[in-house]
């Protein structure tokens, strides 16, 4: 199934035609800044804003000759505004002033969709966490049964991680939401700093405190690392669901539609295909993060080794993360929870997971040393794991009465502080 949603809108932001529209937006903002300083006549500005445009065909034609996409773009724009006004376009600028500032705008606009999806996921996970607050299930450490918890508590941990990563995303977005209009090597040799300040304000960006011929790529690496973090959290959640959907576990399942089929050969199959898909996509986003970190290392004030890579990794990663969030939201919304099986799994081997409660009772109420209590309880626990029954084994010791033994198997005592943790998320 292919999800239909904002992915198409993000994709549009990164198409070639739209990229040049962002370039033009930057150029026009610079013209407005110059006009505000009296450098460009208001009549000329009005005519530029009315007529400025470009043709992809013309850009392609010029680029084949000059081998420079920004020059080709400017040629097309200059032709649209006429010879008299063309002199006001790109005054004092270098190509990266336009490219990096427009790049920031593309990232900002794409991030709006990701924030929307992230907020939607947070809402869904929070809702389901509170719904399943008291749904008893087994907690696992090292993949092995540990002690009882609740499925809602598990989801609440996911919620906490999502809230934190949202903050990280907003912080990283702020750091990458900067523009530059500083000319060759960033020294404002042919463009006044005030033009940069006014231009960035018009575009909703902060001016870079300092730039070379480009904006420093540590900003982009940090942003990409947060995209990778979002993808990795989704992978973590998806991996948990995949385990819980195993036949021998069967505590949850992805939603399975009426006419859906899991295998061409085995009619009984219901596979966690959406979660498997999410785990695979997370690997792609993380690999893009590595490339972004490699892009920090550039020669002197600028080279373009980063440029070709960024044209791939940024649109791909932004589209993928938006897709992953949307898909994961659907997984959580449609997740089938087998509450009876969750409870059953806590009682395997005669309730061996209640071993700590019994050990503590022997120490605190029966006068045993911790070492002796541990030895007695471990003996019956290991026997239970090899086919015995833990409760029956402990009863055979004759140390605890039936009432005392049942107290140790009461899940309410394990979960008495769950409400306290949930209250932190109201």
C-alpha positions as semicolon CSV with decimal commas, in nm:
position;residue;x (nm);y (nm);z (nm)
1;X;0,000;0,000;0,000
2;X;0,132;0,345;-0,092
3;X;0,050;0,621;0,154
4;X;-0,086;0,943;0,004
5;X;-0,025;1,257;0,204
6;X;0,218;1,551;0,233
7;X;0,503;1,352;0,076
8;X;0,396;1,481;-0,265
9;X;0,410;1,839;-0,137
10;X;0,762;1,796;0,001
11;X;0,865;1,631;-0,324
12;X;0,739;1,936;-0,513
13;X;0,961;2,166;-0,303
14;X;1,270;1,984;-0,433
15;X;1,179;1,966;-0,801
16;X;1,398;2,162;-1,041
17;X;1,135;2,416;-1,137
18;X;1,058;2,490;-0,772
19;X;1,427;2,521;-0,685
20;X;1,462;2,805;-0,933
21;X;1,149;2,967;-0,788
22;X;1,331;2,971;-0,453
23;X;1,634;3,123;-0,624
24;X;1,412;3,393;-0,771
25;X;1,254;3,458;-0,433
26;X;1,599;3,528;-0,289
27;X;1,699;3,753;-0,580
28;X;1,379;3,956;-0,550
29;X;1,424;3,994;-0,174
30;X;1,774;4,132;-0,239
31;X;1,630;4,378;-0,491
32;X;1,373;4,491;-0,236
33;X;1,650;4,540;0,020
34;X;1,850;4,751;-0,223
35;X;1,541;4,952;-0,314
36;X;1,480;5,020;0,054
37;X;1,831;5,166;0,070
38;X;1,767;5,384;-0,236
39;X;2,002;5,189;-0,464
40;X;1,731;5,055;-0,694
41;X;1,458;5,299;-0,804
42;X;1,111;5,201;-0,684
43;X;0,982;5,210;-1,042
44;X;1,251;4,962;-1,148
45;X;1,172;4,738;-0,850
46;X;0,804;4,733;-0,939
47;X;0,884;4,639;-1,297
48;X;1,131;4,369;-1,185
49;X;0,875;4,213;-0,950
50;X;0,613;4,220;-1,224
51;X;0,824;4,073;-1,502
52;X;1,085;3,853;-1,331
53;X;1,063;3,492;-1,434
54;X;1,257;3,213;-1,598
55;X;1,226;2,932;-1,847
56;X;1,360;2,585;-1,770
57;X;1,419;2,532;-2,140
58;X;1,622;2,853;-2,163
59;X;1,820;2,764;-1,849
60;X;1,904;2,423;-1,995
61;X;2,009;2,583;-2,321
62;X;2,242;2,834;-2,156
63;X;2,381;2,581;-1,908
64;X;2,487;2,350;-2,188
65;X;2,711;2,631;-2,305
66;X;2,833;2,798;-1,982
67;X;2,832;2,488;-1,758
68;X;2,699;2,690;-1,462
69;X;2,340;2,655;-1,346
70;X;2,317;2,985;-1,153
71;X;2,456;3,185;-1,445
72;X;2,210;3,011;-1,674
73;X;1,928;3,092;-1,432
74;X;2,035;3,458;-1,413
75;X;2,053;3,480;-1,792
76;X;1,693;3,367;-1,817
77;X;1,579;3,604;-1,541
78;X;1,767;3,898;-1,693
79;X;1,601;3,837;-2,027
80;X;1,261;3,847;-1,859
81;X;1,313;4,184;-1,686
82;X;1,482;4,362;-1,977
83;X;1,823;4,513;-2,027
84;X;1,766;4,826;-1,816
85;X;1,655;4,634;-1,511
86;X;1,891;4,338;-1,550
87;X;2,175;4,539;-1,398
88;X;1,995;4,535;-1,064
89;X;1,973;4,157;-1,046
90;X;2,240;3,975;-0,839
91;X;2,428;4,295;-0,751
92;X;2,739;4,216;-0,545
93;X;2,629;3,857;-0,491
94;X;2,804;3,527;-0,548
95;X;2,619;3,213;-0,653
96;X;2,622;3,056;-0,308
97;X;2,444;3,357;-0,162
98;X;2,146;3,252;-0,367
99;X;2,197;2,876;-0,348
100;X;2,248;2,844;0,027
101;X;1,979;3,093;0,120
102;X;1,730;2,924;-0,111
103;X;1,842;2,587;0,026
104;X;1,754;2,704;0,377
105;X;1,409;2,807;0,256
106;X;1,351;2,465;0,100
107;X;1,449;2,294;0,423
108;X;1,229;2,522;0,632
109;X;0,925;2,466;0,410
110;X;0,980;2,088;0,407
111;X;1,019;2,082;0,783
112;X;0,671;2,224;0,835
113;X;0,527;1,899;0,703
114;X;0,759;1,688;0,916
115;X;0,659;1,880;1,229
116;X;0,294;1,824;1,147
117;X;0,351;1,450;1,107
118;X;0,565;1,434;1,420
119;X;0,294;1,608;1,623
120;X;0,036;1,366;1,484
121;X;0,249;1,068;1,585
122;X;0,298;1,212;1,935
123;X;-0,079;1,256;1,974
124;X;-0,154;0,900;1,861
125;X;0,112;0,739;2,079
126;X;-0,001;0,941;2,381
127;X;-0,364;0,842;2,325
128;X;-0,283;0,473;2,298
129;X;-0,045;0,487;2,594
130;X;-0,321;0,612;2,821
131;X;-0,569;0,362;2,674
132;X;-0,334;0,075;2,760
133;X;-0,208;0,215;3,091
134;X;-0,333;-0,086;3,286
135;X;-0,280;-0,354;3,020
136;X;-0,045;-0,596;3,193
137;X;0,240;-0,738;2,986
138;X;0,586;-0,874;3,045
139;X;0,891;-0,653;3,045
140;X;1,203;-0,799;2,892
141;X;1,574;-0,741;2,940
142;X;1,828;-0,905;2,710
143;X;1,520;-1,035;2,525
144;X;1,438;-1,250;2,830
145;X;1,132;-1,215;3,055
146;X;1,214;-0,980;3,344
147;X;0,915;-0,845;3,543
148;X;0,563;-0,731;3,465
149;X;0,491;-0,386;3,328
150;X;0,205;-0,250;3,119
151;X;0,181;-0,200;2,749
152;X;0,080;0,160;2,811
153;X;0,399;0,212;3,011
154;X;0,597;0,082;2,715
155;X;0,420;0,329;2,485
156;X;0,477;0,608;2,736
157;X;0,851;0,557;2,699
158;X;0,809;0,597;2,324
159;X;0,612;0,916;2,385
160;X;0,891;1,061;2,599
161;X;1,148;0,987;2,330
162;X;0,929;1,144;2,062
163;X;0,879;1,460;2,267
164;X;1,254;1,492;2,313
165;X;1,332;1,437;1,946
166;X;1,072;1,699;1,852
167;X;1,260;1,952;2,063
168;X;1,588;1,846;1,902
169;X;1,431;1,888;1,557
170;X;1,305;2,237;1,635
171;X;1,647;2,336;1,771
172;X;1,829;2,198;1,467
173;X;1,581;2,365;1,234
174;X;1,648;2,699;1,401
175;X;2,023;2,657;1,348
176;X;1,981;2,575;0,980
177;X;1,728;2,853;0,916
178;X;1,995;3,105;0,819
179;X;2,078;3,288;0,500
180;X;2,377;3,474;0,365
181;X;2,414;3,767;0,128
182;X;2,783;3,833;0,184
183;X;2,949;3,807;-0,157
184;X;3,262;3,614;-0,258
185;X;3,435;3,455;0,046
186;X;3,185;3,626;0,275
187;X;3,360;3,958;0,335
188;X;3,080;4,185;0,197
189;X;3,330;4,327;-0,052
190;X;3,059;4,431;-0,297
191;X;2,740;4,410;-0,091
192;X;2,667;4,601;0,231
193;X;2,592;4,387;0,539
194;X;2,263;4,573;0,581
195;X;2,139;4,417;0,256
196;X;2,192;4,072;0,407
197;X;2,007;4,171;0,724
198;X;1,708;4,312;0,537
199;X;1,696;4,026;0,286
200;X;1,701;3,755;0,550
201;X;1,434;3,931;0,751
202;X;1,210;3,944;0,444
203;X;1,266;3,571;0,388
204;X;1,205;3,475;0,750
205;X;1,564;3,364;0,806
206;X;1,835;3,475;1,045
207;X;2,148;3,617;0,881
208;X;2,454;3,400;0,936
209;X;2,678;3,564;1,194
210;X;2,969;3,485;0,962
211;X;2,995;3,294;0,637
212;X;3,264;3,219;0,386
213;X;3,140;3,170;0,033
214;X;2,895;2,922;0,183
215;X;2,708;2,867;0,508
216;X;2,906;2,631;0,732
217;X;2,797;2,272;0,688
218;X;2,805;2,178;1,056
219;X;2,455;2,328;1,066
220;X;2,339;2,089;0,796
221;X;2,510;1,791;0,959
222;X;2,332;1,862;1,287
223;X;1,997;1,889;1,112
224;X;2,058;1,566;0,924
225;X;2,161;1,392;1,246
226;X;1,824;1,477;1,398
227;X;1,646;1,339;1,092
228;X;1,850;1,021;1,144
229;X;1,753;1,023;1,512
230;X;1,383;1,044;1,423
231;X;1,426;0,756;1,179
232;X;1,618;0,553;1,438
233;X;1,349;0,599;1,702
234;X;1,085;0,484;1,457
235;X;1,306;0,185;1,380
236;X;1,334;0,107;1,751
237;X;0,955;0,116;1,793
238;X;0,903;-0,089;1,477
239;X;1,154;-0,350;1,591
240;X;0,965;-0,389;1,919
241;X;0,640;-0,444;1,731
242;X;0,810;-0,698;1,503
243;X;0,923;-0,900;1,803
244;X;0,585;-0,882;1,974
245;X;0,420;-1,007;1,653
246;X;0,627;-1,329;1,647
247;X;0,403;-1,636;1,652
248;X;0,544;-1,759;1,982
249;X;0,492;-1,416;2,140
250;X;0,182;-1,280;1,963
251;X;0,114;-0,986;2,190
252;X;0,048;-0,732;1,913
253;X;-0,005;-0,736;1,537
254;X;-0,006;-0,481;1,262
255;X;-0,353;-0,415;1,132
256;X;-0,447;-0,668;0,864
257;X;-0,714;-0,569;0,612
258;X;-0,994;-0,802;0,499
259;X;-0,842;-0,889;0,161
260;X;-0,476;-0,860;0,258
261;X;-0,245;-1,157;0,203
262;X;0,080;-1,228;0,383
263;X;0,243;-1,487;0,158
264;X;0,212;-1,625;-0,192
265;X;0,273;-1,975;-0,054
266;X;0,144;-1,983;0,307
267;X;-0,214;-1,864;0,362
268;X;-0,169;-1,843;0,739
269;X;0,095;-1,568;0,724
270;X;0,037;-1,223;0,874
271;X;0,369;-1,043;0,852
272;X;0,484;-0,712;1,012
273;X;0,565;-0,574;0,666
274;X;0,509;-0,207;0,749
275;X;0,746;-0,219;1,044
276;X;1,003;-0,410;0,841
277;X;0,977;-0,141;0,576
278;X;1,035;0,130;0,837
279;X;1,346;-0,048;0,968
280;X;1,491;-0,061;0,618
281;X;1,426;0,307;0,549
282;X;1,595;0,408;0,874
283;X;1,918;0,263;0,737
284;X;1,896;0,491;0,435
285;X;1,845;0,804;0,645
286;X;2,137;0,715;0,873
287;X;2,365;0,658;0,575
288;X;2,268;1,004;0,447
289;X;2,366;1,146;0,784
290;X;2,719;1,011;0,736
291;X;2,741;1,189;0,400
292;X;2,628;1,512;0,562
293;X;2,907;1,486;0,818
294;X;3,155;1,424;0,535
295;X;3,033;1,750;0,377
296;X;3,169;1,952;0,668
297;X;3,521;1,900;0,534
298;X;3,549;2,151;0,247
299;X;3,854;2,319;0,098
300;X;3,934;2,670;0,222
301;X;3,644;2,913;0,186
302;X;3,446;2,687;-0,044
303;X;3,441;2,397;-0,281
304;X;3,139;2,221;-0,431
305;X;3,204;1,862;-0,328
306;X;2,911;1,894;-0,088
307;X;2,669;2,022;-0,350
308;X;2,611;1,709;-0,556
309;X;2,560;1,499;-0,243
310;X;2,318;1,746;-0,086
311;X;2,099;1,746;-0,395
312;X;2,035;1,380;-0,316
313;X;2,049;1,336;0,060
314;X;1,836;1,632;0,171
315;X;1,527;1,582;-0,044
316;X;1,553;1,205;0,001
317;X;1,588;1,224;0,379
318;X;1,317;1,485;0,429
319;X;1,071;1,291;0,213
320;X;1,163;0,961;0,379
321;X;1,130;1,088;0,735
322;X;0,793;1,245;0,656
323;X;0,686;0,914;0,500
324;X;0,813;0,713;0,797
325;X;0,627;0,928;1,047
326;X;0,305;0,901;0,850
327;X;0,337;0,526;0,811
328;X;0,423;0,471;1,176
329;X;0,122;0,676;1,283
330;X;-0,095;0,438;1,082
331;X;0,074;0,137;1,242
332;X;-0,002;0,264;1,594
333;X;-0,356;0,366;1,507
334;X;-0,434;0,021;1,366
335;X;-0,223;-0,186;1,604
336;X;-0,407;-0,500;1,724
337;X;-0,334;-0,570;2,091
338;X;-0,380;-0,923;2,225
339;X;-0,432;-0,840;2,593
340;X;-0,514;-1,197;2,697
341;X;-0,194;-1,324;2,543
342;X;0,006;-1,049;2,712
343;X;-0,129;-1,162;3,047
344;X;-0,072;-1,529;2,961
345;X;0,296;-1,458;2,883
346;X;0,347;-1,314;3,232
347;X;0,237;-1,646;3,382
348;X;0,464;-1,879;3,185
349;X;0,650;-2,150;3,379
350;X;0,432;-2,098;3,682
351;X;0,497;-1,725;3,709
352;X;0,875;-1,745;3,721
353;X;0,899;-1,369;3,662
354;X;0,775;-1,311;4,020
355;X;1,100;-1,450;4,158
356;X;1,229;-1,121;4,302
357;X;0,915;-1,067;4,511
358;X;0,953;-1,410;4,667
359;X;1,324;-1,360;4,733
360;X;1,258;-1,027;4,905
361;X;0,981;-1,178;5,114
362;X;1,216;-1,450;5,237
363;X;1,471;-1,184;5,333
364;X;1,240;-0,924;5,481
365;X;0,985;-1,148;5,656
366;X;1,142;-1,491;5,703
367;X;1,491;-1,397;5,820
368;X;1,689;-1,546;5,531
369;X;2,009;-1,386;5,411
370;X;1,990;-1,252;5,059
371;X;2,237;-1,516;4,940
372;X;2,036;-1,806;5,085
373;X;1,706;-1,665;4,961
374;X;1,853;-1,617;4,615
375;X;1,980;-1,975;4,609
376;X;1,641;-2,122;4,706
377;X;1,441;-1,912;4,462
378;X;1,686;-1,957;4,174
379;X;1,674;-2,337;4,217
380;X;1,299;-2,349;4,157
381;X;1,312;-2,080;3,889
382;X;1,563;-2,271;3,680
383;X;1,371;-2,594;3,727
384;X;1,058;-2,418;3,606
385;X;1,236;-2,294;3,295
386;X;1,326;-2,656;3,220
387;X;0,966;-2,770;3,228
388;X;0,859;-2,737;3,590
389;X;0,622;-2,497;3,766
390;X;0,773;-2,216;3,972
391;X;0,480;-2,162;4,207
392;X;0,449;-2,533;4,275
393;X;0,821;-2,558;4,340
394;X;0,819;-2,273;4,590
395;X;0,513;-2,416;4,762
396;X;0,701;-2,744;4,810
397;X;0,961;-2,562;5,022
398;X;0,698;-2,500;5,290
399;X;0,849;-2,161;5,372
400;X;0,555;-1,944;5,266
401;X;0,188;-2,000;5,328
402;X;-0,049;-2,006;5,031
403;X;-0,165;-1,656;5,120
404;X;0,191;-1,525;5,142
405;X;0,276;-1,696;4,815
406;X;-0,021;-1,545;4,636
407;X;0,078;-1,199;4,761
408;X;0,404;-1,236;4,569
409;X;0,215;-1,311;4,249
410;X;-0,013;-1,007;4,279
411;X;0,062;-0,775;3,984
412;X;-0,098;-0,477;4,158
413;X;0,202;-0,440;4,387
414;X;0,433;-0,426;4,083
415;X;0,230;-0,153;3,920
416;X;0,143;0,061;4,221
417;X;0,352;0,355;4,095
418;X;0,247;0,348;3,728
419;X;-0,002;0,631;3,781
420;X;0,276;0,853;3,919
421;X;0,474;0,819;3,598
422;X;0,167;0,874;3,379
423;X;0,082;1,191;3,572
424;X;0,401;1,346;3,436
425;X;0,252;1,335;3,086
426;X;-0,092;1,485;3,149
